[in-house]
Amino acid sequence: MPADNERYPYWPLPERPAIKWPNDARVAFWVIPNVEHFRFDRLNSNMAFSPDVYEYAMRDYGSRVGIWRMMDVLDKHNLRATVALNADVCKFEPQIIKAGVERNWDWMGHGISNSERLVGLDEAEERKLIQSVVATIKENTGAPPSGWLGPGLGETQNTPDLLAEAGVTYVADWVADDQPFPMRVKSGRLISVPYSQELNDIPVFMRKGLTPEQFHQIVCDQFDVLYEESAQSGRVMALALHPFLSGHPFRSKWLDRSLQHITSHEKVWLTTGGEIARWYYEHYYDQAPK
């Protein structure tokens, strides 16, 4: 195992050429609902007992109610989601897939379920899992996912190589930047598209215990600073959501207000992870150190 990170070189922000987004937009804004399926008998590897009715039911709210409320809020602001999708949703909650396809949503692979992580898999097992997820999403949405977000943002030493091998063009696990950057892989190409653990409702609500109004202020402050900075070079802003949290009425109200703040500004590219990746590959990938 390498002692240092060999997946990408250090490239400080002031040394990079300026990025320009389509139509002279300053901020590329994408919203990522994590649409997940959890096993009833094994919610996660840390379960003390099974079934854990409280923890399971809390998450099941997301697919039964929360995602539908979230759809209404995103529709109100004409936002296409980029869904981090557990492949098992296609099997157990196909109505969500149908509604997303009708909205022309973008799709990222997000493992088979959130009860099964990549950590601990050998190379052959992980290859089989990634290829299965890609094939399942293609079969059920009409197109293979161009992006990937690991369950729990987890990877093995092989993950980037196996993603590129499977035709995935970008990964969101590496929350290391406000702009895309190339990843080193054995064959093909792969880039990181900025995701966020700071603008992510799980850490905000479940780990830090902040209120929906505080989350709203965080989202607006993040946007305001990025918008000001991006007068010099484009930035990416990711908003990571979980329907079992942000789909509740008292949180949805403040999500609506956050999106209103962002979409009321000019020169904001309301986009998807796939569109950001394609634009970067076409205009900036060749200039970046590998």
VMD Tcl script that draws the C-alpha trace (Angstrom):
set ca {
  {0.00 0.00 0.00}
  {1.47 3.40 -0.96}
  {2.47 5.67 1.91}
  {1.32 8.79 0.06}
  {-1.65 9.62 -2.15}
  {-0.72 8.66 -5.70}
  {-4.17 9.14 -7.25}
  {-3.58 12.79 -8.20}
  {-0.78 15.38 -7.92}
  {-0.91 18.46 -5.73}
  {-2.11 21.41 -7.82}
  {-2.81 24.57 -5.77}
  {-5.73 26.70 -6.86}
  {-3.73 29.90 -7.65}
  {-1.61 28.04 -10.23}
  {-4.55 26.84 -12.34}
  {-5.92 28.42 -15.51}
  {-9.28 30.09 -15.15}
  {-12.34 27.92 -15.72}
  {-15.29 29.29 -17.66}
  {-18.64 27.52 -17.54}
  {-21.28 27.57 -20.33}
  {-22.94 30.93 -21.02}
  {-20.29 32.65 -18.88}
  {-21.78 31.15 -15.71}
  {-19.76 31.61 -12.55}
  {-20.92 28.70 -10.37}
  {-21.86 25.22 -11.57}
  {-24.52 24.07 -9.10}
  {-25.62 20.44 -8.84}
  {-27.98 18.74 -6.39}
  {-27.41 15.12 -5.37}
  {-30.26 13.22 -3.72}
  {-28.87 9.98 -2.32}
  {-31.63 7.52 -3.19}
  {-30.79 4.44 -1.20}
  {-32.08 1.01 -0.27}
  {-31.32 -0.62 3.06}
  {-31.60 -4.28 3.92}
  {-34.13 -5.01 6.64}
  {-31.99 -7.75 8.17}
  {-28.72 -5.80 8.05}
  {-29.04 -2.06 7.94}
  {-25.27 -1.69 8.24}
  {-22.25 -3.48 9.62}
  {-22.57 -1.71 12.98}
  {-26.02 -3.06 13.86}
  {-26.22 -4.31 17.44}
  {-29.40 -6.28 16.77}
  {-31.69 -7.24 13.89}
  {-34.12 -6.05 12.86}
  {-33.41 -2.49 13.99}
  {-36.93 -1.24 13.44}
  {-36.31 2.37 14.43}
  {-33.24 2.89 12.23}
  {-34.75 1.00 9.29}
  {-38.11 2.78 9.42}
  {-36.42 6.18 9.74}
  {-34.62 5.57 6.44}
  {-37.60 3.95 4.77}
  {-39.43 7.27 5.16}
  {-37.16 8.61 2.44}
  {-38.42 6.30 -0.30}
  {-42.05 6.24 0.87}
  {-42.54 10.00 1.40}
  {-39.39 12.12 1.47}
  {-38.22 11.67 -2.13}
  {-41.63 12.68 -3.46}
  {-41.62 15.89 -1.45}
  {-38.05 16.54 -2.60}
  {-39.13 16.06 -6.22}
  {-41.75 18.78 -5.78}
  {-39.17 21.21 -4.38}
  {-36.66 20.51 -7.15}
  {-39.39 20.80 -9.81}
  {-40.40 24.18 -8.39}
  {-36.91 25.51 -9.08}
  {-36.44 23.70 -12.42}
  {-33.56 21.65 -11.06}
  {-32.51 18.31 -12.51}
  {-31.18 16.01 -9.85}
  {-28.07 13.89 -10.13}
  {-29.12 10.82 -8.17}
  {-26.58 8.77 -6.26}
  {-28.49 5.54 -6.82}
  {-28.31 2.21 -5.03}
  {-28.97 -0.37 -7.75}
  {-31.43 -2.20 -5.47}
  {-33.80 0.77 -5.72}
  {-34.48 -0.38 -9.28}
  {-35.78 -3.67 -7.85}
  {-37.58 -2.59 -4.70}
  {-38.75 1.00 -5.42}
  {-39.12 1.16 -9.23}
  {-41.65 3.98 -9.05}
  {-38.83 6.30 -8.00}
  {-36.83 5.34 -11.09}
  {-39.84 5.95 -13.32}
  {-40.41 9.41 -11.85}
  {-36.73 10.29 -12.21}
  {-36.60 9.17 -15.84}
  {-39.69 11.30 -16.55}
  {-37.78 14.29 -15.14}
  {-34.66 13.50 -17.19}
  {-32.62 13.11 -14.02}
  {-28.95 12.19 -14.16}
  {-27.74 9.01 -12.43}
  {-24.60 8.05 -10.51}
  {-23.80 4.55 -9.34}
  {-23.94 4.27 -5.55}
  {-23.33 0.58 -4.95}
  {-25.95 -2.14 -4.68}
  {-27.42 -0.97 -1.37}
  {-26.25 1.19 1.49}
  {-26.05 -1.93 3.62}
  {-23.17 -3.20 1.48}
  {-19.90 -1.27 1.24}
  {-16.87 -1.66 -1.02}
  {-14.36 -1.80 1.81}
  {-13.08 -5.32 2.29}
  {-13.82 -6.57 -1.22}
  {-11.03 -8.11 -3.26}
  {-10.45 -6.88 -6.80}
  {-12.56 -9.54 -8.51}
  {-15.49 -9.05 -6.12}
  {-15.39 -5.28 -6.51}
  {-15.16 -5.47 -10.30}
  {-18.23 -7.71 -10.37}
  {-20.16 -5.36 -8.05}
  {-19.34 -2.19 -10.01}
  {-20.15 -3.79 -13.35}
  {-23.43 -5.13 -11.93}
  {-24.46 -1.66 -10.69}
  {-23.63 -0.05 -14.04}
  {-25.59 -2.70 -15.94}
  {-28.62 -2.49 -13.62}
  {-28.84 1.29 -13.86}
  {-28.48 1.18 -17.64}
  {-31.23 -1.43 -17.92}
  {-33.67 0.53 -15.75}
  {-32.95 4.15 -16.74}
  {-31.94 3.73 -20.38}
  {-28.34 4.90 -19.96}
  {-25.31 3.77 -17.97}
  {-24.27 6.04 -15.09}
  {-21.40 8.34 -16.00}
  {-20.56 8.99 -12.33}
  {-20.01 7.13 -9.09}
  {-20.40 7.83 -5.38}
  {-19.34 5.00 -3.11}
  {-21.71 3.99 -0.29}
  {-20.36 5.96 2.65}
  {-17.87 7.49 0.17}
  {-15.90 4.28 0.67}
  {-13.28 2.93 -1.75}
  {-10.59 0.30 -1.93}
  {-7.15 0.72 -3.47}
  {-8.65 -0.59 -6.73}
  {-11.86 1.45 -6.97}
  {-10.80 4.28 -9.34}
  {-9.18 1.81 -11.74}
  {-12.27 -0.42 -11.76}
  {-14.61 2.54 -12.27}
  {-12.67 3.71 -15.33}
  {-12.59 0.13 -16.61}
  {-16.40 -0.03 -16.31}
  {-16.88 3.17 -18.35}
  {-17.51 5.54 -15.43}
  {-16.03 8.96 -16.23}
  {-16.20 10.77 -12.89}
  {-16.17 9.99 -9.19}
  {-17.55 12.12 -6.35}
  {-15.90 10.45 -3.34}
  {-12.88 12.77 -3.23}
  {-14.19 15.92 -1.50}
  {-10.84 17.68 -1.95}
  {-11.61 20.63 -4.21}
  {-14.02 23.25 -5.55}
  {-13.14 22.37 -9.15}
  {-12.87 19.07 -11.05}
  {-9.46 17.44 -11.40}
  {-8.03 14.33 -13.12}
  {-7.51 11.06 -11.25}
  {-4.73 8.63 -12.10}
  {-6.06 5.28 -13.31}
  {-4.46 2.26 -14.96}
  {-6.42 2.66 -18.19}
  {-8.94 5.12 -19.60}
  {-9.80 8.42 -17.91}
  {-11.42 9.45 -14.66}
  {-11.94 12.82 -12.98}
  {-13.17 13.95 -9.61}
  {-16.23 16.22 -9.63}
  {-16.65 18.17 -6.38}
  {-19.11 16.66 -3.93}
  {-19.48 17.81 -0.33}
  {-19.46 16.52 3.21}
  {-19.99 20.05 4.52}
  {-23.13 20.77 2.47}
  {-24.47 17.33 3.25}
  {-27.52 16.81 5.43}
  {-26.25 13.67 7.18}
  {-23.26 15.36 8.89}
  {-25.24 18.57 9.45}
  {-28.31 17.02 11.04}
  {-27.18 13.65 12.40}
  {-23.62 14.39 13.55}
  {-23.58 18.12 14.30}
  {-27.22 18.43 15.39}
  {-27.82 21.68 13.51}
  {-31.29 22.98 12.69}
  {-32.82 23.26 9.20}
  {-32.56 27.05 9.45}
  {-28.85 26.77 10.26}
  {-28.35 24.43 7.30}
  {-30.12 26.99 5.10}
  {-27.68 29.66 6.26}
  {-24.70 27.39 5.60}
  {-25.92 26.68 2.05}
  {-26.47 30.37 1.33}
  {-23.11 31.40 2.81}
  {-21.32 28.72 0.78}
  {-22.97 29.92 -2.40}
  {-22.30 33.60 -1.71}
  {-18.57 33.07 -1.18}
  {-18.20 30.78 -4.20}
  {-20.17 33.21 -6.34}
  {-17.86 36.07 -5.36}
  {-14.69 34.01 -5.90}
  {-15.88 32.71 -9.25}
  {-15.61 36.14 -10.82}
  {-12.00 35.05 -11.41}
  {-12.48 31.34 -12.15}
  {-15.49 29.04 -12.12}
  {-16.38 26.99 -9.07}
  {-18.55 23.94 -8.43}
  {-21.11 23.83 -5.63}
  {-22.59 20.48 -4.65}
  {-25.59 20.03 -2.37}
  {-25.87 16.47 -1.03}
  {-29.29 15.46 0.28}
  {-30.95 12.37 1.73}
  {-34.72 12.08 1.34}
  {-35.10 10.47 4.76}
  {-33.74 13.71 6.26}
  {-34.35 16.67 3.95}
  {-37.63 15.16 2.77}
  {-39.31 15.88 6.09}
  {-41.70 18.87 6.02}
  {-39.86 21.03 8.56}
  {-36.57 20.61 6.66}
  {-38.08 20.77 3.19}
  {-39.30 24.29 3.92}
  {-35.73 25.50 4.41}
  {-34.39 23.53 1.44}
  {-36.92 25.40 -0.70}
  {-35.62 28.73 0.62}
  {-32.00 27.73 -0.01}
  {-32.73 26.81 -3.62}
  {-34.66 30.03 -4.08}
  {-31.59 32.00 -2.98}
  {-29.30 30.20 -5.41}
  {-31.59 30.14 -8.44}
  {-32.44 33.84 -8.08}
  {-28.89 34.77 -9.13}
  {-27.75 35.26 -12.70}
  {-24.79 33.37 -14.16}
  {-25.46 30.17 -12.25}
  {-25.27 26.95 -14.25}
  {-28.01 24.69 -12.88}
  {-26.53 21.44 -14.02}
  {-25.70 17.81 -13.31}
  {-22.59 15.86 -12.46}
  {-22.50 14.35 -15.93}
  {-22.69 17.76 -17.63}
  {-19.93 19.18 -15.44}
  {-17.71 16.21 -16.26}
  {-18.33 16.46 -20.00}
  {-17.57 20.19 -20.04}
  {-14.35 19.69 -18.07}
  {-13.16 16.87 -20.30}
  {-13.82 18.94 -23.42}
  {-12.23 22.19 -22.25}
  {-9.80 21.62 -19.34}
  {-8.75 18.01 -18.90}
  {-5.79 18.21 -21.27}
  {-4.35 21.25 -19.45}
  {-4.37 19.65 -16.02}
  {-1.40 17.74 -14.54}
  {-1.95 13.98 -14.39}
}
mol new
graphics top color blue
foreach p $ca { graphics top sphere $p radius 0.5 }
foreach p [lrange $ca 0 end-1] q [lrange $ca 1 end] { graphics top cylinder $p $q radius 0.2 }
display resetview
